[in-house]
Amino acid sequence: MLTKQPITKKMNVPAAKAWDAISKIGRLDVWFSFLDSCRVEGTGPGAHRYLTVANNGGSIHDIITEIDHAKKRLVYLRPESPFPVSHYQGTVEVFESYDGLAVVVWTIDFESKPEDSASVAKIVLEAISGGLDGMEADLSK
C-alpha cells in the first residue's frame, strides 16, 4: 500500500539558514532525539547517510538522490530501516514565508502492507515532527 505522510512546520529561522543546514545532509542525530549517531559518506547526490537508532533500535541507511539548491529540495531513498516498509522516500523542501522565515515541508512516501500503513504513518509523523522541533532549536542558537 502506497502512503504519503507530509509534515509541515514554520520555523522561527530564516529560510536560507534552514536550507543551508538541510542541504549539508548531516546533524540528524542533533535534531532527532531517538538517534545516537549520523555519519555521512560523500557529498551531494549519491552521498550515503548512516544513522543509528538509540537503545539498539536498529540502523538506517539513506542514499541522497537529489539536492536542488534553486528549489531548496532534498530527496533521499531509505533502503535500510527498522520500519516494515518495502519502499521509503523522503523529500525535504524549504519555502520562504512572507516574513523571510522557513516553512519546512518534509514528505515521506512509503510502501507497506496495508495493515502496517497507519502505524508507520504515525511513527513517521511523530518522528519527523520531533526532528523539525529539534532542527529549529539547533538553528535558533
Stockholm file with secondary structure:
# STOCKHOLM 1.0

chainA/1-141         MLTKQPITKKMNVPAAKAWDAISKIGRLDVWFSFLDSCRVEGTGPGAHRYLTVANNGGSIHDIITEIDHAKKRLVYLRPESPFPVSHYQGTVEVFESYDGLAVVVWTIDFESKPEDSASVAKIVLEAISGGLDGMEADLSK
#=GR chainA/1-141 SS CEEEEEEEEEEEEEHHHHHHHHHTCCCHHHHCTTEEEEEEESSSTTCEEEEEETTTTEEEEEEEEEEETTTTEEEEEEEECSSSCSEEEEEEEEEECTTSEEEEEEEEEEECCHHHHHHHHHHHHHHHHHHHHHHHHHHTC
#=GC SS_cons         CEEEEEEEEEEEEEHHHHHHHHHTCCCHHHHCTTEEEEEEESSSTTCEEEEEETTTTEEEEEEEEEEETTTTEEEEEEEECSSSCSEEEEEEEEEECTTSEEEEEEEEEEECCHHHHHHHHHHHHHHHHHHHHHHHHHHTC
//
